[in-house]
Amino acid sequence: MTPSNTTGQTPVPGRPFTHEMVIVHRVFRRESALLPRLVRAVPEGDAARAGRLAAYVREYLDGLHVHHRTEDELIWPLLRARADRDDLVARMEEQHERIDAGLDAVTGRLPVWERAADRPARDSLADALDEHRAALLDHLADEEHLVLPLVEEHLTVAEWALVGRRGMEHIPRNKRMLALGAILEEATETEAAFFLGQVPAVGRLLWRAVGRRQYAARCRALRGALDPAGAADGEHTP
């Protein structure tokens, strides 16, 4: 099959149309590195801080679940039907299962830490997050190097666009500015211009007037314990 992806529509000028997935992966890499550090930085007995951070961990878990469920539903079936690479699709599915098992371990340890805010529960949760990150990094690397080239060959631009829309649909409206900030933090100037260009005009105005500061404030609140001097990285998003 030769899909109709030769329309010149690319998410970032001069890049493959799947490049937006690479940018999203940067967010998961960054957050999966930050989370165990943030957990370990919570002082023993600080239940309030543990509760706030636990809520943030759950947001991350939900976002990754949606990301993988979208791939399971919209990408793997098409590749299995068109690319004659059942082995690779099976490998991706197995990696998702391994990641899901790690996320279940994190989910199970979160309430214990929230209740006790003690060192053993904290360290157990951080260790589970470290294990999750190791599995995730293997998967993201395989997906970028092995799967995205097949997507370029066997999926249409319209089919790929549905993947992005489906992911956006699952982000609550009151969290969309934060999600945009998370992406823009990892984007080059060209990539940021593309992503902002996909946002309706009113959304771009909201981002510049409110969203950018909202995201920067969240970065300070979450990351200040790690590096007070650099906790406002979100201020530098476009």
SVG drawing of the C-alpha trace seen along z (x, -y; Angstrom):
<svg xmlns="http://www.w3.org/2000/svg" viewBox="-12 -39 32 51">
<polyline fill="none" stroke="black" stroke-width="0.4" points="0.0,0.0 1.2,-3.5 -0.7,-5.8 -1.6,-9.4 0.8,-11.1 2.5,-13.0 0.5,-16.2 3.3,-18.4 1.5,-18.6 4.2,-18.3 3.9,-19.2 7.2,-21.0 8.6,-22.4 11.2,-20.1 10.5,-17.3 8.5,-14.0 4.9,-14.3 5.4,-12.0 7.9,-14.5 5.3,-15.8 5.4,-12.4 9.1,-12.8 8.4,-16.1 5.7,-14.5 8.2,-11.8 10.6,-14.5 8.0,-15.5 7.6,-11.9 11.4,-11.6 11.7,-14.8 8.8,-14.0 9.8,-10.4 13.3,-11.7 11.9,-14.4 9.3,-12.4 11.6,-10.1 13.8,-13.1 10.8,-15.1 9.5,-12.2 12.9,-11.7 13.1,-15.5 9.9,-15.5 10.8,-15.8 9.7,-12.9 6.4,-13.7 5.4,-16.4 2.0,-14.9 0.8,-18.1 3.7,-18.1 3.3,-14.4 -0.4,-14.8 0.3,-17.6 3.0,-15.6 1.0,-12.4 -1.7,-14.3 0.9,-15.3 2.2,-11.7 -1.4,-10.6 -1.7,-13.2 1.4,-11.8 0.1,-8.3 -3.2,-9.2 -1.4,-11.1 0.8,-8.1 -2.1,-5.7 -4.0,-7.8 -1.0,-8.1 -0.5,-4.3 -4.2,-3.5 -4.3,-5.7 -1.4,-3.9 -3.1,-0.5 -6.3,-1.5 -5.2,-3.7 -1.6,-2.7 -0.9,0.9 -4.0,2.3 -3.1,0.3 0.6,1.4 -0.4,5.0 -2.7,4.8 -0.4,2.9 3.3,3.2 3.8,7.0 5.6,6.5 3.6,8.5 6.8,9.1 7.4,5.4 3.8,4.7 3.9,7.6 7.1,6.1 5.4,2.7 2.4,4.3 4.6,6.3 6.5,3.2 3.2,1.4 2.2,4.3 5.6,4.1 5.1,0.4 1.6,0.9 2.8,3.3 5.3,0.7 2.6,-1.9 0.4,0.4 3.3,0.7 3.5,-3.1 -0.2,-3.4 -0.3,-0.9 2.5,-2.6 1.1,-6.2 -1.6,-5.9 0.8,-4.4 3.1,-7.3 0.3,-9.8 -0.9,-8.4 2.4,-8.0 4.8,-10.4 7.5,-8.4 10.9,-7.5 10.3,-3.8 7.1,-4.5 8.8,-7.5 11.9,-5.4 9.7,-2.5 7.7,-4.8 10.8,-6.5 12.3,-3.1 9.2,-2.1 9.3,-5.3 13.0,-4.6 12.0,-1.1 9.2,-2.6 11.5,-5.1 14.0,-2.4 11.2,-0.5 9.8,-3.6 13.1,-4.8 13.6,-1.4 10.1,-1.7 10.4,-5.3 13.7,-4.6 12.3,-1.6 9.2,-3.5 11.2,-6.4 13.8,-4.3 11.7,-1.4 8.0,-2.3 7.8,-5.9 9.5,-5.2 6.8,-2.5 4.1,-5.0 5.5,-7.4 5.2,-4.7 1.9,-3.1 -0.4,-5.7 -1.9,-8.7 -1.6,-12.2 -5.3,-12.1 -4.9,-8.9 -2.0,-10.3 -3.9,-13.6 -6.6,-11.5 -4.0,-10.2 -3.2,-13.7 -6.8,-14.7 -7.7,-11.7 -5.0,-12.5 -6.1,-16.1 -9.7,-15.0 -8.7,-13.3 -7.0,-16.4 -9.5,-18.3 -10.0,-21.8 -8.7,-23.3 -5.4,-21.4 -4.8,-22.2 -2.7,-25.3 -0.5,-23.2 -0.2,-20.5 0.8,-23.1 3.4,-24.5 4.9,-21.0 5.3,-20.6 6.6,-24.1 9.3,-23.7 10.8,-20.9 10.3,-22.5 12.7,-24.4 11.6,-27.8 10.4,-26.3 8.5,-23.4 6.9,-25.9 5.7,-28.0 4.1,-25.0 2.3,-23.9 1.1,-27.4 -0.1,-27.6 -2.4,-24.7 -4.1,-26.4 -7.1,-28.6 -6.5,-32.3 -8.3,-32.7 -6.2,-29.9 -3.0,-31.6 -4.2,-34.8 -4.9,-32.8 -1.5,-31.2 0.3,-34.5 -1.9,-36.2 -2.4,-33.5 -1.2,-30.1 2.5,-30.9 2.5,-32.3 0.3,-29.5 2.8,-26.9 5.8,-28.8 4.1,-29.0 3.5,-25.2 7.2,-24.6 8.3,-26.7 5.9,-25.0 6.9,-21.5 10.6,-21.8 11.7,-24.5 12.7,-21.8 15.2,-20.5 16.8,-23.7 15.3,-27.0 17.4,-29.0 16.2,-27.2 12.7,-26.3 11.1,-28.8 12.2,-27.1 8.6,-27.4 9.1,-31.1 11.2,-30.5 8.5,-28.7 7.5,-30.7"/>
</svg>
